[in-house]
Amino acid sequence: MLEKLKEAERKYEEIDASLSDPAVVSDIEAYKRLMKEHKALTPIIEKYREWKTVKSAADEAKELLESGDRELRELAEMEYEEAKEKLPQLEEELQKLLIPRDPNDDKNVIVEIRAGAGGEEAALFAYVLYRMYTMYAESEGFKCEIMSENDTELGGFKEVSFLIEGDGAYSRMKFESGVHRVQRVPETETQGRIHTSTVTVAVLPEAEEVEVELNPSDVIVETIKSTGAGGQHVNKTESAIRLIHKPTGIVIECQDERSQYKNKDKAFKLLRTKLYDMKQSEQNEKIASERRSQVGTGDRSERIRTYNYPQGRVTDHRIGVTVYSLDAFLNGDIGFMIDSLIAADTAEKLKNGDI
């Protein structure tokens, strides 16, 4: 671990020097790349330098303890014990900081929510999850924007895609991918029977143009009329856009904006993100299954969470955590669950020695 930390500090100092170089400052792309590396290394180096200060204090106190001076010995003993107690804590924090960061962690995300089993009840819960995530995102200072939606007459979503913009959005949202199960009495149920419905959530890191090669000749662009549950602008103008990516068969439709240009821009953003996700999935398949984090597989067919209305509870099945504040949770108070998932993922990586 110490060798890695020394190497990280050397690299940090090199970057520091480069950021003062006029040639680097004038190269916008190089400057942005170095600033990103500098930002990622800063918490590690700050913690490493704190560890070195405490370690040095412990070594000096130990020398004084062995000097034989009674007055110095009492003072040194207190300093030595204090430093000795702090060092393991700092070393544990450094181990966590040295876990390789997910390169997507700082990115914006596109969240896709689709109604699964349960018909209209699943569509209504898809809307509940959409509302939950947007309320949480806004509480974190992130911005939300709908990319595409297919709603129902009762106010649910057959499917909805939306962008969450903000530094670290993916790091906070990435463990939400999977099947979400709801158990409740539907409003349409006259006999009070509890129904179980499912909704699938996919969290995709937003792809930048440079990360995905997209040949315009591979994409069929069609203008279509908007469709939906109703409304005065539906089926009147051909402002909706459909993209068909010939090599993969991916179809993207975007009709949220009245402007054809804006819909086209959103559709291409969704297509790039889908292609990037496919590339990421292929890379992940190469990782041996026993080395994957228990909470970080991102398997969208895996049932990850149950929302039980009669008991007022939410249970995450991957980490065995249950909270009994369903109303608050569905109003966006999901930070505790997200923190628990991140902690479990970190613990798993430390156990596997992923530093």
Protein Blocks (a to p, Z undefined) as FASTA:
>chain_A
ZZmmmmmmmmmmmmmmmmmpmklmmmmklmmmmmmmmmmmmmmmmmmmmmmmmmmmmmmm
mmmmmnopaklmmmmmmmmmmmmmmmmmmmmmmmmmmpccdfklmpccdddddddehijm
lmmmmmmmmmmmmmmmmmnopacddfbdcddfkopafbdcdddedehklmmmmmmgccdd
dddddfklmnlpacdddddddddddddfklpccdfklpccdddddddfbdjkgokbcfbc
cdddfknopacddfkbmblklmmmmmmmmmmmmmmmmmmmmmmmmpcfklpcfklnopak
bcfbdcdfklopacdfklopacdbfklmmnopamlmmmmmmmmmmmmmmmnopZZ
